[in-house]
Amino acid sequence: MDWRKGGSSSNVEVDSGGGGPRFGGGGRGMGLGGLIVLAILGWIFFKNPLALLEQGGQQDAGTQSSVPVQVDPEQKAFVSAILHSTEQTWGAIFQARGMTYVDPRLHLFSGGVNTACGGASTAVGPFYCPSDQKVYLDLAFFQQLQDELHSSGDFARAYVIAHEVGHHVQKLTGVFDKVDAARRRGVPMDGADGLSVRQELQADCYAGVWANHSQQELHWLQPGDIESALNAASHIGDDTLQQQAQGRVRPDTFTHGTSAQRVKWFKTGFGSGDVDQCNTFAGEP
């Protein structure tokens, strides 16, 4: 991926350190990397990983603290380029529909971070907080993506960012509020047909939409790039992670969708470039 063809976003900020995580609260959109550690714990003890965060809110996590972030200029430039591309893509899509796209901010941290949705540690991985409309990313996750999820390459990393920005699109279009209202009515969140799975798969589809539009504009993808993103998606399916963690699959505890579903919806977005094709809340997810 020739990411240097892109521009540079002014919406990347670097944590100055000192803010230890206090888990819980706020309705955070859990990130891709969060399943790596929390899901393994959750599935071992038959719990929804999000519930672990909520329970943690009743405990004092103040002994953990973030540290001043030493960001590799090359990595920050990469993140800035990808974020700028998502801003261009979604700004144009929203404008064509008579809407205004409000850029999210992307916050780089290390160790732990406090957010308007509560606190988080590196273990949670990249995530989006709808309360402050920020994407949070510990750049160490990119190494984890390569070492633990066997997904390397710039486009695999770009997919991660685009997925979290997809949650921001959901916030702006009211999806987050509708899902929260349904949750309060008792509509199931977890499970193969739950709202959490559908919400995550839509973010995957939106990542595909971004990839389609950015490629048309910049022609920056190279052979193997799409495959690297699909490989990343295939390694973070609920079924794959559960099988690795405990040797069996429990569909009733799904929160993000199967590997096949994640690949399917990214490909749907990338193949069509049409947000209307990303209605994961209708029919089979």
N, C-alpha and C positions, 0 to 999 in steps of 0.2 A: 504494500500500500504506500503510495507516494503522498504521504500526508502533508508534506511541505507545500503542496499545491494550494492548500487551504489558507484562509486568513487566520487571524488571531483574535480570540475573544478577550474582552476586558472584564469578563465576569468570573474569572478564576481567582480565588483568594486562598491564602496560605495561613494555617493555624499558627498562632504565636506560642502555643503551648500553655500549660497550666490548668487546663480544664478537665478534671477527671470525670469519667462517666458515672452518672446515676441512672441506672436502668429503669425503663418503664415509662408509660404515659405517652399521650400525644398521637397515637395512631400512625406510626412510621411505616412507610412502604419498605418492607424488608428487602435487602439487597441480594444480589446473586450469590455473593460469597458467604452470606449468613448461613446458608444451608450446610456449608462444609463442616462447621463445628457445631452449631446449635442444632442442626437437623440430626446429626449423628447422636447427640445427647437426647434429643427429643424422641427419636425413633427407638432408641434403646429403652427408654422409659415410657414409650407409648404416649408421648405428649406432643402437642403442636409446638413447633419451635418458637412461635410468637408468644406462646404462653410462658415460655421460659424468660423472655424479656420482661413480660408483665410481672411475673413473680419476683424477678430481680429488683423491680421497683420498690418492693417492700423491704429490701435489704440495703445496707450501707455499702456502696461501692466506691466510696470516696478515697479509699486507699490506693486505687488505681488513678493514674493521672496521665494526661497527654504530655508530650514532650515537644519542644520547639522543632518544627519540621525543617529538615535539610532536604530541599527538593533539587534533584538533578535538573538543570536548566533544559536539557533535552526532553525529559519526561514532562516537565511543565509545558513546554512548547507543543508537545504532542497532544496533551490534554486540551490545551487552549485551541488548537487547530480543530480537533474533533468537536468541541463544544461550539466553536464558531460555525462549523458546518451545520450542526443541528439547529442553531439559531436561524441561519439562512433558510434552511429547508422548511422548518415549521413556521417561520415568519411568512414565507410565501404561501404556504398552504392555508394558514389562517386568513391572510389577506384575501385570497381568492374566495373565501367563504364569508367575507364581510365581518371577520373577527379580528381582534388584536392579540397578537402573541406577546406575552410578557416573558422575557428571557429569565431563566433560572440562574442562580449563582452556583458555582461548583467549588466546594470547600475541601481543600487538601488537608489531611491531618495525619498524625502518627500516634499510635498507642491508644488513645481514647479521645472522645470529643463530646462536648455538651451541645445540644441542639434544642430547638423549640419543641421537639417531639420527645425530649428526654435525652439520656446519655447512651453512648455506644462505645464499644471497644473495637479494636481491629478485627476481632473474630467475627463480627457481624458482617463484615465485607461492605462493598459499596451499597448505599441505600439513598432513598429520597425521603425527605421530610416535607409533607404537605403544609405543615404549620408555618414554616419559614420559606418554603419553596426553594429549597437548596438540595443539590446532590452532594453527598458526602463520600469521599474517596480517600482511602489510605493506599498510596502508591505501592506499598508492599504487596497488595493483593495481586498486582500484575505478575509478580514472581510466583505467588501462590497459584495463580491461574495456570502457569506453566508447569510448576512442580507437582501440584496435587491434582489438577484437572487435565493435565496433559494437553493444554491448549496454548499455543504460542503464536506469535505473529501480531503485527500492529492491528490488523482488522479484528482479531478476536478481542483485543483490548478496546477497540473502538465500539464494538458491539455491546460491551458491558456498559460503557458510558451512554450509548444511545438507548439502551434498555431503561436506564434510570431516568433519562430525559423523557422517555415514553410515559413514565409515571407522572412527570410534570404536565405533560399534555393531558393526561387524565384529570389532573387537578383542575386545569383551566377549563376543561370541557364539562366539568361537573360529575365525572365518573366517581371520583373519590367520595363525594357527598352522597351520591345515590347508593353506593356500596355500603357506606356507613349507616345510612338510613335503613337499608335492608337488614343489616346486621342487628340493629336495634329492634327490628320487628321479629327477629329470631330466624331469619333465613340462614341456612348453614353456610359457614365460611370455608371450613376445611372439607376434605374429601375430593374424590375425582371429579365431582360435578359441582363443587363449592365455588362461591364467589371469589375466594382468594386465587384459586387456580385460573379462573376466567380473567381476572384482573391482570395477573402476571403474564398470561398468554397474549393478552392485548398489547402489553408493553413490548413483548417480543415482536409482535406484528408491526408495531410502530417503529421499532428499530429497523425492521426490514424496509418499511416505507422510506425512512431516512436514507438507508443505504442505496435504494433505487434512485432517489432524487439527487443525492450527492454524487453518485457515479455519472448521472446524466450531465451534471454541471461541471464536474472537475475531471472526470475520466481518470481517477486516481487508483482504482483497484487493479491489482495484478493477478496473474494466474495463481490459484491456491488461496486467495484471500477469502472468498465466500466459503470455501471448504473449512477454513480455520474458524470462521464464525459458527458454522454449522457444527463443527466438532465441539466448540465450547458449549453450544446449546445442548448437544447430546450428552455431555458429561454432567450437566446440572439438572437433569430431570429427576423428579422425586423417586421414580422407580430405580434408576441407576444408583443414586446415592443411598437409598434404603438397602438395596442389594449389597452394596459395598460395606455398609455399616453393620448390618445384622443378618445378612444372608437370606432375607426374604422381603417381600413387597407388601405394604399395607396401604391400599388405595384410600381407605377411610381417613388416613392422616395426610394425604397430599395437600400441599399448599401452593406449588408452583407449576404442576403439570408434569407429564411424563416426558422422557427424552424425545420420543416421536412427536408429541404435541408441540414441544418447543421448537423443534426443527420445522415442523409443518407450518406454524404460524409465522416464523421468521421468513420462510420461503414465500408464504402468501403475501406478506407485505413487500418483500423484495421483488417478487414477480409482477405484482400489479402496480405498486407505487400509489395505491389508492386506499386512503384511510377508511373508506366505506366498506372495504373488504375485511376490516379488522373487528367486526362485531362478534367477539368471542362469547358474548353473553346470550346469543341466540343459538339454539340447536345444540349439537354435540360440541364440546370444547376441542 
